[in-house]
């Protein structure tokens, strides 16, 4: 069973005088008996040390990170990707292991799955994580900017395709018990 930890709660430029950073998430997942450290959206941040410090609290050094997942290709979500020298990267385009490219069919492990959720951008993906929240099995959707914050924004002024975005939002809300949005903390889905 994988474990999820929000390392940095993101913020948007509208609320911070022009500063923007994605929510940064750590997942510890069991890949056939081997523990893997996965960072989702390493963000921008004014100092990378802040992220190193948060990882340290979880017993993880940057070189111990095995996979970095990027939910979409907006800079505030991926500027720090180079911090993790041993990590494979995964995005809409598939895997990169150094310069070696490979396709991703969506399944990453028994507990991790990637689905396409376009609309905010054409290349937006959501990572679905099987985990336990408060002792109960739950599916957490780490959805990038499908939602920036709890069920917000109502209207995404940066969306490439609003119709697709609404479809993606419905899809995520239907599957997930909890959502970690692109620029906020985790919240429960009330279906
Ligand atoms: Zn964003």
Boltz pocket constraint, residues with backbone or C-beta under 6 A from the ligand:
constraints:
  - pocket:
      binder: B
      contacts: [[A, 22], [A, 74], [A, 76], [A, 77], [A, 145], [A, 182], [A, 183]]
      max_distance: 6.0
